[in-house]
């Protein structure tokens, strides 16, 4: 037994790389069928969706104005730093678990638990936000043929009022379309990764074509006057634990401006890291996973900036629709025929995002269950025929459906962002630690310009975290506190590493 697994305090035990690789073998491993094109498609499938079809409207209207273009640049650069760190780890440790697994190998069990629990929050809440956005686009699309969902079943029972900072009743009982799409996607995911990847590829083709259509057609309707003022809410927007540091704030005290916009629309980039959760299902993970992560991120960043430029050029930022900004922008320009096409493509595009997000969470659960930190009978059970973590997939589906059916998209977006940024901070820090402690380890892909890239990854992610409203910090702390309770009551006692060391 390696002395690496016997530190002074067991909660900081690190998992040897050799053990991680050995555990991925045998009957309980996942099926390796994904190539570089499928992995890149999964990345694009996760990234392009609600970020373009939903988040752009609210972010430009309320937070950044046309300078949202620069917000995407800031968020994209932040993600590139983190993506290069993710790619190094994914090539080194080609097993399920993503940042959770990387943290276990570098920072120890307690940090691994924190990041694993945080990833469940990221993927679960992101999925719920995406499902809520899907519902808005779906209802917009079917309204074109005269079908309308009853008000009682069309949205969350509550909505967030930025003027007061409180939630108000909408008069609805639940968001039924969001619940239904979550149930359908859950069933597809239980069936298998091959079916899921093929379904995703079809959805990605539709939405990339739609995005190119938006850019190509919308460019002819740009009025440069709509880009003035370029930064109506200022260039910054920074809070540090609720204390205003720079820029403007909204009536509720939340920061607004270009930098604040980057923190909010960071949600649009959640997805490239999900590629790393499918490392165990990649045919050649050392080569293909880094390709999937980096290519999907760069491609989507370019498309995001172009779409925001077109949207804010077509329609004055304060006239953009918050729920379905792309399709409504075309309608406002008299292109009603295009509105229906974009709404339908938005439905397809957001469906693929939901699929990839919900595909990722169960694989983190699987990695945690293999280590004994969660019950193996439930979270570590791989279906004998489909070779998918089917029980945890169903549980994730129930969790996501509950959030999507009863919470507004505003609250979900903010909570997803802070969880993802924390994951990125830990992965970037882990690269520095791994380079120091294990310089001899094989690295099929090496993050360039170390320590500059990981250090900048940590700093930029922390900067965006500080730009988020204070309420998000409290929600994150509450979620992590619940995680600590579960770890010390169950995970610590059943840890495989602890049992092997005793």
Kinemage of the C-alpha trace (Angstrom):
@kinemage 1
@onewidth
@group {chain A} dominant
@subgroup {mainchain}
@vectorlist {calphas} color= white
{ca unk a 1} P 0.000 0.000 0.000
{ca unk a 2} L 1.404 3.377 -0.977
{ca unk a 3} L 2.316 5.684 1.859
{ca unk a 4} L 0.509 8.334 -0.138
{ca unk a 5} L -2.764 6.898 1.135
{ca unk a 6} L -1.688 7.075 4.808
{ca unk a 7} L -1.382 10.753 5.757
{ca unk a 8} L -1.635 12.048 9.286
{ca unk a 9} L -5.324 12.777 8.884
{ca unk a 10} L -7.332 10.279 6.860
{ca unk a 11} L -9.710 12.935 5.555
{ca unk a 12} L -6.788 14.311 3.523
{ca unk a 13} L -5.770 10.942 2.087
{ca unk a 14} L -4.828 11.174 -1.589
{ca unk a 15} L -5.710 8.455 -4.026
{ca unk a 16} L -2.752 7.078 -6.021
{ca unk a 17} L -3.018 7.410 -9.798
{ca unk a 18} L -2.310 3.704 -10.234
{ca unk a 19} L -5.304 2.824 -8.067
{ca unk a 20} L -7.565 5.184 -10.010
{ca unk a 21} L -6.622 3.520 -13.282
{ca unk a 22} L -7.007 0.010 -11.852
{ca unk a 23} L -10.526 0.723 -10.582
{ca unk a 24} L -11.699 1.657 -14.071
{ca unk a 25} L -11.147 -1.906 -15.225
{ca unk a 26} L -13.440 -4.869 -14.732
{ca unk a 27} L -17.164 -5.474 -14.813
{ca unk a 28} L -18.247 -2.172 -13.338
{ca unk a 29} L -16.596 0.043 -15.912
{ca unk a 30} L -18.381 2.085 -18.532
{ca unk a 31} L -18.350 1.353 -22.266
{ca unk a 32} L -15.621 3.085 -24.314
{ca unk a 33} L -17.348 4.143 -27.538
{ca unk a 34} L -16.832 7.927 -27.836
{ca unk a 35} L -14.400 9.405 -30.366
{ca unk a 36} L -13.104 12.999 -30.728
{ca unk a 37} L -16.018 14.130 -32.919
{ca unk a 38} L -18.598 12.737 -30.482
{ca unk a 39} L -16.791 14.267 -27.497
{ca unk a 40} L -16.563 17.652 -29.212
{ca unk a 41} L -20.228 17.305 -30.111
{ca unk a 42} L -21.037 16.615 -26.463
{ca unk a 43} L -19.096 19.757 -25.511
{ca unk a 44} L -20.885 21.894 -28.089
{ca unk a 45} L -24.139 20.228 -27.095
{ca unk a 46} L -23.617 21.277 -23.499
{ca unk a 47} L -22.356 24.793 -24.167
{ca unk a 48} L -24.595 26.169 -26.917
{ca unk a 49} L -28.181 26.325 -25.793
{ca unk a 50} L -29.604 28.262 -22.900
{ca unk a 51} L -26.565 30.567 -23.004
{ca unk a 52} L -27.568 31.871 -26.439
{ca unk a 53} L -31.279 31.169 -26.481
{ca unk a 54} L -32.089 32.320 -22.919
{ca unk a 55} L -29.326 33.976 -20.863
{ca unk a 56} L -28.404 36.639 -23.424
{ca unk a 57} L -31.733 38.441 -23.068
{ca unk a 58} L -31.701 38.893 -19.307
{ca unk a 59} L -27.967 39.642 -19.156
{ca unk a 60} L -28.055 42.342 -21.870
{ca unk a 61} L -31.352 43.833 -20.677
{ca unk a 62} L -30.576 44.085 -16.977
{ca unk a 63} L -26.825 43.831 -16.451
{ca unk a 64} L -24.400 44.650 -19.285
{ca unk a 65} L -26.136 46.105 -22.368
{ca unk a 66} L -24.187 45.723 -25.644
{ca unk a 67} L -20.957 45.323 -23.645
{ca unk a 68} L -22.209 41.793 -23.035
{ca unk a 69} L -19.975 41.004 -26.029
{ca unk a 70} L -16.964 41.781 -23.850
{ca unk a 71} L -18.573 39.898 -20.959
{ca unk a 72} L -18.454 36.783 -23.122
{ca unk a 73} L -14.815 37.472 -23.955
{ca unk a 74} L -13.931 37.724 -20.245
{ca unk a 75} L -15.885 34.571 -19.392
{ca unk a 76} L -14.383 32.754 -22.383
{ca unk a 77} L -10.799 33.613 -21.396
{ca unk a 78} L -11.530 32.462 -17.842
{ca unk a 79} L -12.833 29.181 -19.218
{ca unk a 80} L -9.825 28.684 -21.490
{ca unk a 81} L -7.518 28.806 -18.456
{ca unk a 82} L -9.671 26.220 -16.686
{ca unk a 83} L -10.135 24.132 -19.858
{ca unk a 84} L -6.393 23.643 -20.334
{ca unk a 85} L -6.121 22.459 -16.720
{ca unk a 86} L -9.070 20.093 -17.178
{ca unk a 87} L -7.495 18.716 -20.351
{ca unk a 88} L -4.241 17.839 -18.562
{ca unk a 89} L -6.063 15.940 -15.834
{ca unk a 90} L -8.472 14.221 -18.217
{ca unk a 91} L -5.518 12.846 -20.185
{ca unk a 92} L -3.687 11.769 -17.006
{ca unk a 93} L -6.662 10.133 -15.279
{ca unk a 94} L -9.010 8.682 -17.945
{ca unk a 95} L -11.747 7.602 -15.530
{ca unk a 96} L -15.190 8.900 -14.557
{ca unk a 97} L -15.541 11.684 -12.026
{ca unk a 98} L -14.061 14.817 -13.623
{ca unk a 99} L -12.823 17.378 -11.072
{ca unk a 100} L -13.820 15.109 -8.181
{ca unk a 101} L -11.344 12.461 -9.299
{ca unk a 102} L -8.612 15.025 -9.969
{ca unk a 103} L -9.043 16.514 -6.503
{ca unk a 104} L -8.858 13.062 -4.879
{ca unk a 105} L -5.515 12.405 -6.565
{ca unk a 106} L -4.022 15.760 -5.577
{ca unk a 107} L -5.744 17.445 -2.636
{ca unk a 108} L -7.146 14.512 -0.680
{ca unk a 109} L -10.471 12.943 0.224
{ca unk a 110} L -12.138 15.873 1.965
{ca unk a 111} L -11.439 18.251 -0.924
{ca unk a 112} L -12.579 15.557 -3.335
{ca unk a 113} L -15.863 15.287 -1.451
{ca unk a 114} L -16.312 19.065 -1.493
{ca unk a 115} L -15.770 19.271 -5.244
{ca unk a 116} L -17.880 16.178 -5.952
{ca unk a 117} L -20.766 17.563 -3.937
{ca unk a 118} L -20.270 20.908 -5.657
{ca unk a 119} L -20.352 19.248 -9.108
{ca unk a 120} L -23.685 17.639 -8.292
{ca unk a 121} L -24.977 21.123 -7.493
{ca unk a 122} L -23.509 22.478 -10.739
{ca unk a 123} L -24.942 19.817 -13.016
{ca unk a 124} L -28.251 19.465 -11.173
{ca unk a 125} L -29.031 23.171 -10.929
{ca unk a 126} L -27.715 23.856 -14.441
{ca unk a 127} L -29.990 21.141 -15.784
{ca unk a 128} L -32.956 22.669 -13.980
{ca unk a 129} L -32.180 26.133 -15.370
{ca unk a 130} L -31.863 24.671 -18.858
{ca unk a 131} L -35.150 22.777 -18.502
{ca unk a 132} L -36.849 26.025 -17.461
{ca unk a 133} L -35.443 27.771 -20.523
{ca unk a 134} L -36.524 24.835 -22.695
{ca unk a 135} L -40.058 25.235 -21.409
{ca unk a 136} L -40.151 28.915 -22.434
{ca unk a 137} L -38.930 28.147 -25.940
{ca unk a 138} L -41.221 25.140 -26.305
{ca unk a 139} L -44.243 27.208 -25.359
{ca unk a 140} L -43.128 29.934 -27.778
{ca unk a 141} L -42.810 27.386 -30.594
{ca unk a 142} L -46.189 25.674 -30.090
{ca unk a 143} L -47.953 29.016 -29.705
{ca unk a 144} L -47.241 29.579 -33.415
{ca unk a 145} L -49.656 26.770 -34.242
{ca unk a 146} L -52.277 27.917 -31.754
{ca unk a 147} L -51.426 25.625 -28.823
{ca unk a 148} L -51.126 27.193 -25.388
{ca unk a 149} L -50.248 25.611 -22.044
{ca unk a 150} L -52.703 26.630 -19.295
{ca unk a 151} L -51.301 29.383 -17.070
{ca unk a 152} L -51.566 27.095 -14.036
{ca unk a 153} L -49.057 24.649 -15.567
{ca unk a 154} L -46.881 26.990 -17.613
{ca unk a 155} L -44.286 28.340 -15.162
{ca unk a 156} L -42.786 28.265 -11.701
{ca unk a 157} L -45.061 29.192 -8.777
{ca unk a 158} L -42.585 31.991 -7.971
{ca unk a 159} L -40.617 34.625 -9.831
{ca unk a 160} L -37.683 36.736 -8.700
{ca unk a 161} L -38.242 40.493 -8.495
{ca unk a 162} L -34.854 42.273 -8.865
{ca unk a 163} L -36.376 45.553 -7.661
{ca unk a 164} L -37.113 44.128 -4.211
{ca unk a 165} L -34.728 41.187 -4.121
{ca unk a 166} L -37.597 38.907 -3.100
{ca unk a 167} L -39.710 36.168 -4.670
{ca unk a 168} L -43.312 36.832 -5.674
{ca unk a 169} L -46.136 34.473 -6.587
{ca unk a 170} L -46.943 33.941 -10.284
{ca unk a 171} L -50.284 32.254 -9.730
{ca unk a 172} L -49.069 29.067 -11.425
{ca unk a 173} L -48.823 25.651 -9.765
{ca unk a 174} L -45.822 24.221 -11.641
{ca unk a 175} L -43.805 24.304 -14.845
{ca unk a 176} L -45.222 21.143 -16.416
{ca unk a 177} L -43.317 21.271 -19.760
{ca unk a 178} L -40.033 21.441 -17.833
{ca unk a 179} L -41.007 18.399 -15.770
{ca unk a 180} L -41.952 16.433 -18.890
{ca unk a 181} L -38.708 17.116 -20.788
{ca unk a 182} L -36.659 16.141 -17.731
{ca unk a 183} L -38.544 12.814 -17.561
{ca unk a 184} L -37.966 12.129 -21.284
{ca unk a 185} L -34.238 12.934 -21.116
{ca unk a 186} L -33.842 10.769 -18.012
{ca unk a 187} L -35.339 7.796 -19.891
{ca unk a 188} L -32.955 8.354 -22.842
{ca unk a 189} L -29.945 8.513 -20.507
{ca unk a 190} L -30.871 5.304 -18.718
{ca unk a 191} L -31.012 3.538 -22.100
{ca unk a 192} L -27.352 4.125 -22.919
{ca unk a 193} L -24.459 6.416 -23.836
{ca unk a 194} L -24.526 5.376 -27.514
{ca unk a 195} L -28.155 6.393 -27.935
{ca unk a 196} L -27.548 9.548 -25.914
{ca unk a 197} L -24.540 10.555 -28.042
{ca unk a 198} L -26.402 9.962 -31.322
{ca unk a 199} L -29.425 11.932 -30.095
{ca unk a 200} L -27.125 14.740 -28.987
{ca unk a 201} L -25.315 14.818 -32.346
{ca unk a 202} L -28.617 15.317 -34.167
{ca unk a 203} L -29.664 18.118 -31.809
{ca unk a 204} L -26.240 19.796 -32.125
{ca unk a 205} L -26.465 19.809 -35.933
{ca unk a 206} L -29.870 21.517 -35.762
{ca unk a 207} L -28.863 24.206 -33.295
{ca unk a 208} L -25.493 25.050 -34.882
{ca unk a 209} L -27.351 25.533 -38.172
{ca unk a 210} L -29.824 27.776 -36.316
{ca unk a 211} L -27.033 29.822 -34.711
{ca unk a 212} L -25.366 30.339 -38.094
{ca unk a 213} L -28.774 31.337 -39.483
{ca unk a 214} L -29.223 33.902 -36.688
{ca unk a 215} L -25.782 35.383 -37.386
{ca unk a 216} L -26.098 35.320 -41.182
{ca unk a 217} L -29.626 36.737 -41.450
{ca unk a 218} L -29.538 39.003 -38.392
{ca unk a 219} L -26.353 40.720 -39.596
{ca unk a 220} L -28.399 42.435 -42.333
{ca unk a 221} L -30.652 44.057 -39.709
{ca unk a 222} L -27.970 45.496 -37.441
{ca unk a 223} L -28.270 49.161 -36.601
{ca unk a 224} L -24.963 50.351 -35.083
{ca unk a 225} L -26.904 53.024 -33.177
{ca unk a 226} L -28.261 50.242 -30.959
{ca unk a 227} L -24.737 49.670 -29.639
{ca unk a 228} L -24.699 53.137 -28.040
{ca unk a 229} L -24.215 53.462 -25.167
{ca unk a 230} L -22.003 50.390 -25.350
{ca unk a 231} L -21.712 49.918 -21.579
{ca unk a 232} L -24.838 51.592 -20.115
{ca unk a 233} L -24.301 49.926 -16.730
{ca unk a 234} L -20.549 50.597 -16.553
{ca unk a 235} L -17.501 48.445 -17.201
{ca unk a 236} L -17.146 46.720 -13.846
{ca unk a 237} L -19.692 45.639 -11.245
{ca unk a 238} L -17.795 44.012 -8.417
{ca unk a 239} L -18.871 42.963 -4.941
{ca unk a 240} L -16.725 41.156 -2.394
{ca unk a 241} L -18.906 39.140 -0.039
{ca unk a 242} L -21.700 41.667 -0.378
{ca unk a 243} L -19.515 44.754 -0.050
{ca unk a 244} L -19.663 47.025 -3.079
{ca unk a 245} L -16.196 47.604 -4.543
{ca unk a 246} L -16.641 49.002 -8.049
{ca unk a 247} L -19.320 49.854 -10.590
{ca unk a 248} L -23.072 50.208 -10.359
{ca unk a 249} L -25.700 48.143 -8.557
{ca unk a 250} L -29.348 47.372 -9.301
{ca unk a 251} L -32.212 48.374 -6.925
{ca unk a 252} L -31.650 45.191 -4.924
{ca unk a 253} L -27.945 45.973 -4.459
{ca unk a 254} L -26.623 43.347 -6.893
{ca unk a 255} L -23.653 44.398 -9.063
{ca unk a 256} L -24.280 45.309 -12.708
{ca unk a 257} L -21.887 46.129 -15.531
{ca unk a 258} L -19.607 44.338 -17.993
{ca unk a 259} L -17.715 42.339 -15.378
{ca unk a 260} L -20.910 41.479 -13.517
{ca unk a 261} L -22.331 40.361 -16.861
{ca unk a 262} L -19.420 37.965 -17.298
{ca unk a 263} L -20.213 36.407 -13.926
{ca unk a 264} L -23.881 35.941 -14.836
{ca unk a 265} L -23.502 34.638 -18.396
{ca unk a 266} L -20.697 32.363 -17.235
{ca unk a 267} L -23.600 29.916 -17.052
{ca unk a 268} L -23.456 29.823 -20.854
{ca unk a 269} L -20.063 28.121 -20.716
{ca unk a 270} L -21.014 25.410 -18.271
{ca unk a 271} L -20.620 22.279 -20.315
{ca unk a 272} L -17.076 22.038 -21.636
{ca unk a 273} L -16.029 20.546 -18.309
{ca unk a 274} L -18.739 17.904 -18.672
{ca unk a 275} L -16.652 16.396 -21.497
{ca unk a 276} L -14.162 15.295 -18.836
{ca unk a 277} L -16.860 13.339 -16.995
{ca unk a 278} L -17.087 11.045 -20.041
{ca unk a 279} L -13.362 10.229 -20.069
{ca unk a 280} L -14.058 6.617 -19.091
{ca unk a 281} L -16.307 6.279 -22.142
{ca unk a 282} L -13.757 7.680 -24.615
{ca unk a 283} L -11.973 5.344 -27.028
{ca unk a 284} L -8.655 7.184 -26.741
{ca unk a 285} L -9.093 9.502 -23.731
{ca unk a 286} L -5.498 10.757 -23.590
{ca unk a 287} L -5.879 12.328 -27.033
{ca unk a 288} L -9.599 12.733 -27.659
{ca unk a 289} L -10.786 14.319 -24.407
{ca unk a 290} L -8.405 17.324 -24.569
{ca unk a 291} L -9.487 17.813 -28.201
{ca unk a 292} L -13.157 17.701 -27.208
{ca unk a 293} L -12.689 20.184 -24.357
{ca unk a 294} L -10.581 22.802 -26.137
{ca unk a 295} L -12.213 22.690 -29.581
{ca unk a 296} L -15.765 22.888 -28.246
{ca unk a 297} L -14.884 25.835 -26.000
{ca unk a 298} L -13.138 27.895 -28.695
{ca unk a 299} L -15.863 27.219 -31.271
{ca unk a 300} L -18.656 28.188 -28.907
{ca unk a 301} L -16.919 31.359 -27.692
{ca unk a 302} L -16.711 32.689 -31.248
{ca unk a 303} L -20.377 31.871 -31.896
{ca unk a 304} L -21.488 33.468 -28.604
{ca unk a 305} L -19.780 36.780 -29.320
{ca unk a 306} L -21.196 36.878 -32.853
{ca unk a 307} L -24.755 36.170 -31.681
{ca unk a 308} L -24.640 38.847 -28.964
{ca unk a 309} L -23.289 41.368 -31.480
{ca unk a 310} L -26.186 40.577 -33.828
{ca unk a 311} L -28.880 40.613 -31.130
{ca unk a 312} L -27.855 43.882 -29.505
{ca unk a 313} L -27.395 45.366 -32.958
{ca unk a 314} L -30.865 44.310 -34.118
{ca unk a 315} L -32.740 45.419 -30.995
{ca unk a 316} L -31.888 48.024 -28.375
{ca unk a 317} L -30.590 46.198 -25.307
{ca unk a 318} L -33.428 47.416 -23.066
{ca unk a 319} L -36.022 46.090 -25.509
{ca unk a 320} L -34.694 42.523 -25.672
{ca unk a 321} L -37.075 39.842 -24.415
{ca unk a 322} L -35.783 38.126 -21.276
{ca unk a 323} L -37.248 34.636 -21.802
{ca unk a 324} L -36.795 34.052 -25.552
{ca unk a 325} L -34.563 36.899 -26.787
{ca unk a 326} L -33.409 35.442 -30.118
{ca unk a 327} L -36.760 34.456 -31.582
{ca unk a 328} L -38.544 37.574 -30.290
{ca unk a 329} L -35.778 39.826 -31.694
{ca unk a 330} L -36.502 38.502 -35.170
{ca unk a 331} L -40.217 38.992 -34.608
{ca unk a 332} L -39.599 42.620 -33.595
{ca unk a 333} L -37.876 43.138 -36.948
{ca unk a 334} L -40.879 41.821 -38.855
{ca unk a 335} L -39.294 38.424 -39.523
{ca unk a 336} L -42.164 36.426 -38.077
{ca unk a 337} L -41.445 33.495 -40.382
{ca unk a 338} L -37.971 33.194 -38.831
{ca unk a 339} L -39.275 33.418 -35.271
{ca unk a 340} L -40.923 30.006 -35.477
{ca unk a 341} L -37.821 28.408 -37.014
{ca unk a 342} L -35.540 29.832 -34.328
{ca unk a 343} L -37.928 28.869 -31.535
{ca unk a 344} L -38.043 25.276 -32.837
{ca unk a 345} L -34.246 25.166 -33.184
{ca unk a 346} L -33.981 26.626 -29.687
{ca unk a 347} L -36.049 23.749 -28.373
{ca unk a 348} L -33.736 21.242 -30.082
{ca unk a 349} L -30.611 23.082 -28.958
{ca unk a 350} L -31.620 23.404 -25.343
{ca unk a 351} L -32.658 19.727 -25.316
{ca unk a 352} L -29.084 18.691 -26.114
{ca unk a 353} L -27.746 20.907 -23.325
{ca unk a 354} L -30.124 19.288 -20.881
{ca unk a 355} L -29.082 15.841 -22.054
{ca unk a 356} L -25.344 16.465 -21.575
{ca unk a 357} L -25.803 18.180 -18.218
{ca unk a 358} L -27.933 15.316 -16.882
{ca unk a 359} L -25.507 12.825 -18.404
{ca unk a 360} L -22.644 14.199 -16.303
{ca unk a 361} L -24.020 14.220 -12.756
{ca unk a 362} L -24.569 10.444 -12.429
{ca unk a 363} L -20.960 9.806 -13.483
{ca unk a 364} L -19.705 11.965 -10.633
{ca unk a 365} L -21.974 10.003 -8.283
{ca unk a 366} L -20.518 6.785 -9.745
{ca unk a 367} L -16.953 7.864 -8.959
{ca unk a 368} L -17.905 8.871 -5.407
{ca unk a 369} L -19.718 5.571 -4.832
{ca unk a 370} L -16.704 3.579 -6.047
{ca unk a 371} L -14.725 5.282 -3.282
{ca unk a 372} L -17.349 4.365 -0.687
{ca unk a 373} L -18.344 7.973 -0.036
{ca unk a 374} L -21.893 7.225 -1.208
{ca unk a 375} L -23.851 3.932 -1.069
{ca unk a 376} L -22.566 1.677 -3.857
{ca unk a 377} L -25.807 -0.257 -4.166
{ca unk a 378} L -27.534 2.891 -5.396
{ca unk a 379} L -25.016 5.321 -6.824
{ca unk a 380} L -22.429 2.797 -8.002
{ca unk a 381} L -24.825 0.392 -9.712
{ca unk a 382} L -24.116 0.062 -13.453
{ca unk a 383} L -26.962 -1.494 -15.446
{ca unk a 384} L -25.896 -4.978 -16.663
{ca unk a 385} L -27.298 -4.415 -20.162
{ca unk a 386} L -27.177 -0.670 -20.821
{ca unk a 387} L -23.870 -0.128 -18.936
{ca unk a 388} L -25.129 3.157 -17.477
{ca unk a 389} L -25.342 4.326 -13.826
{ca unk a 390} L -29.099 3.986 -14.074
{ca unk a 391} L -30.203 4.401 -10.459
{ca unk a 392} L -28.292 7.633 -9.926
{ca unk a 393} L -29.529 8.859 -13.332
{ca unk a 394} L -33.125 8.434 -12.150
{ca unk a 395} L -32.353 10.174 -8.836
{ca unk a 396} L -30.730 13.091 -10.674
{ca unk a 397} L -33.826 13.246 -12.880
{ca unk a 398} L -36.094 13.540 -9.839
{ca unk a 399} L -33.878 16.267 -8.326
{ca unk a 400} L -33.705 18.252 -11.572
{ca unk a 401} L -37.432 17.868 -12.243
{ca unk a 402} L -38.299 19.197 -8.799
{ca unk a 403} L -36.094 22.281 -9.210
{ca unk a 404} L -37.234 22.956 -12.787
{ca unk a 405} L -40.892 22.542 -11.960
{ca unk a 406} L -40.980 24.882 -8.985
{ca unk a 407} L -38.097 27.422 -9.076
{ca unk a 408} L -37.614 30.444 -11.399
{ca unk a 409} L -34.702 30.544 -13.821
{ca unk a 410} L -33.082 33.613 -12.186
{ca unk a 411} L -32.297 31.843 -8.931
{ca unk a 412} L -31.123 28.711 -10.760
{ca unk a 413} L -28.709 30.604 -13.043
{ca unk a 414} L -26.873 32.312 -10.193
{ca unk a 415} L -26.540 29.165 -8.097
{ca unk a 416} L -25.171 27.171 -11.038
{ca unk a 417} L -22.514 29.797 -11.747
{ca unk a 418} L -20.939 29.929 -8.324
{ca unk a 419} L -20.773 26.141 -8.064
{ca unk a 420} L -19.024 25.845 -11.425
{ca unk a 421} L -16.521 28.600 -10.633
{ca unk a 422} L -15.568 26.863 -7.392
{ca unk a 423} L -14.937 23.641 -9.335
{ca unk a 424} L -12.690 25.500 -11.762
{ca unk a 425} L -10.692 27.097 -8.935
{ca unk a 426} L -9.971 23.698 -7.414
{ca unk a 427} L -8.983 22.078 -10.736
{ca unk a 428} L -6.590 24.915 -11.589
{ca unk a 429} L -5.017 24.713 -8.123
{ca unk a 430} L -4.776 20.925 -8.422
{ca unk a 431} L -2.656 21.212 -11.589
{ca unk a 432} L -0.102 23.289 -9.692
{ca unk a 433} L -0.039 20.792 -6.821
{ca unk a 434} L 0.253 17.778 -9.135
{ca unk a 435} L 3.136 19.340 -11.074
{ca unk a 436} L 4.961 19.929 -7.786
{ca unk a 437} L 4.277 16.576 -6.110
{ca unk a 438} L 4.332 14.299 -9.176
{ca unk a 439} L 6.531 15.869 -11.852
{ca unk a 440} L 7.335 12.372 -13.151
{ca unk a 441} L 3.718 11.406 -13.893
{ca unk a 442} L 2.870 10.730 -17.530
{ca unk a 443} L 1.020 13.677 -19.077
{ca unk a 444} L -0.217 12.870 -22.595
{ca unk a 445} L -1.506 16.462 -22.699
{ca unk a 446} L 0.372 19.142 -20.803
{ca unk a 447} L -1.241 22.430 -19.828
{ca unk a 448} L 0.988 25.127 -21.392
{ca unk a 449} L 2.643 28.033 -19.590
{ca unk a 450} L 2.468 26.610 -16.072
{ca unk a 451} L 2.223 28.258 -13.560
{ca unk a 452} L 0.774 31.254 -15.469
{ca unk a 453} L -2.310 29.476 -16.872
{ca unk a 454} L -3.500 27.750 -13.654
{ca unk a 455} L -2.747 30.816 -11.501
{ca unk a 456} L -4.720 33.036 -13.883
{ca unk a 457} L -7.477 30.426 -13.883
{ca unk a 458} L -7.736 30.646 -10.097
{ca unk a 459} L -7.643 34.449 -10.025
{ca unk a 460} L -10.153 35.044 -12.835
{ca unk a 461} L -12.599 32.493 -11.436
{ca unk a 462} L -12.383 34.073 -7.981
{ca unk a 463} L -12.920 37.502 -9.560
{ca unk a 464} L -16.138 36.309 -11.210
{ca unk a 465} L -17.270 34.598 -8.000
{ca unk a 466} L -16.871 37.898 -6.145
{ca unk a 467} L -18.944 39.589 -8.855
{ca unk a 468} L -21.980 37.443 -8.052
{ca unk a 469} L -24.705 38.617 -5.632
{ca unk a 470} L -24.135 37.787 -1.965
{ca unk a 471} L -27.156 35.490 -1.835
{ca unk a 472} L -25.315 33.021 -4.064
{ca unk a 473} L -22.505 32.695 -1.550
{ca unk a 474} L -25.009 31.863 1.179
{ca unk a 475} L -26.716 29.261 -1.027
{ca unk a 476} L -23.339 27.700 -1.830
{ca unk a 477} L -22.315 27.655 1.844
{ca unk a 478} L -25.644 26.041 2.777
{ca unk a 479} L -25.220 23.350 0.123
{ca unk a 480} L -21.631 22.628 1.198
{ca unk a 481} L -22.682 22.492 4.863
{ca unk a 482} L -25.243 19.829 3.977
{ca unk a 483} L -22.486 17.991 2.119
{ca unk a 484} L -20.200 18.072 5.174
{ca unk a 485} L -22.956 16.529 7.290
{ca unk a 486} L -23.352 13.648 4.822
{ca unk a 487} L -19.598 13.145 4.544
{ca unk a 488} L -18.916 12.964 8.263
{ca unk a 489} L -22.011 10.835 8.993
{ca unk a 490} L -21.584 8.399 6.094
{ca unk a 491} L -18.738 9.024 3.639
{ca unk a 492} L -15.866 9.197 6.113
{ca unk a 493} L -16.920 5.949 7.812
{ca unk a 494} L -17.371 4.005 4.561
{ca unk a 495} L -14.406 5.417 2.653
{ca unk a 496} L -12.525 2.691 0.777
{ca unk a 497} L -9.272 4.536 1.345
{ca unk a 498} L -9.923 4.663 5.076
{ca unk a 499} L -10.692 0.943 5.221
{ca unk a 500} L -7.551 0.061 3.259
{ca unk a 501} L -5.411 2.215 5.520
{ca unk a 502} L -6.755 0.710 8.744
